[in-house]
Amino acid sequence: MMKKVTEHIKNNKGRCIVHHNLQYLSRYCNPIRRNELDCLKLILLRKQFYKKRNLRSAVRTVQNSYQAAMMRKMLKDSKAGKDNRLELVYGANCPPPYFYVEPATRICFNSKVCPWCFTRLRLLPIYSELLAARSRLKRGYRIAILTSSFDAGTPVEDMFFTRKQVHRWAKSLMTAQVVQPLPVAVGDFIGVKNLRLLIQVVPESKDYLNVFDKRNINHNGAFFFYKPKLALQFVADQIPWSLLYPLKSVEAFSAIYSSYKGKKLIRINKYKEK
């Protein structure tokens, strides 16, 4: 089977993009699927792609942009003598979450550039933990999100806090740390930086920023929320997908795609009911 796919790519110059037939799942599907739908809407129906009010149309708009960016990377790597076409084709055909798709294709697991895997591997685990702690948000707790920026190429361990350490500092009920490489516009040039998002459920009475300021930890500031969906919307809005996929961003897309391979860029201290 793999040999046939490889031959197909070679004979058709990489033209093996799948156009999925998307079918909505039942409104009575399991809770995880419903949470997945909420996360998907945060990316598709707000800010960057909100003009497409129909969810299925929005999915196709984003999918076309993502697949075009993957094909540009394939062409770029092919000219450089890299034969990774099979990997890129499978990545380009990653199925969107929540929907039943036909034909069935593999998940690429590359949440650095794939909006579908960012939804299922980043937003969904964070959302699930925030929902678990939701009852405490009405009893003296709030959601805090601390953002920090790092240069491209910064070692992974230099961007993450020790799990128990940061969890204990803020007396948090749950802690999620996410590092995401991002495209950055500098004039006409598209560069790359790394963004760290620290999401915690912390006591209202605690001076949250002082926890980090007294330890001389650099950050871009903190944002506070009382509703899980609003907090997750903030996280989703930090990723400029519309800047990642255009033709002018091919170098940045390629750099982000290849960065931190095999590294785990999300760490979660789960909520435990007391």
Secondary structure by P-SEA (a helix, b strand, c coil): caaaaaaaaaaaccccccccccccccccccaaaaaaaaaaaaacccccccccccaaaaaaaaaaaaaaaaaaaaaaaaaacccaaaaaaaaaaccccccccccbbbbcccccccaaaaaaccaaaaaaaaaaacccccccbbbbbbbbbbccccccccccccaaaaaaaacccbbbbbbbbbbbbcccccbbbbbbbbbbbccccccccccccccccccccccccccaaaaaaaaaacccccccccccaaaaaaaaaacccccccccccccccc
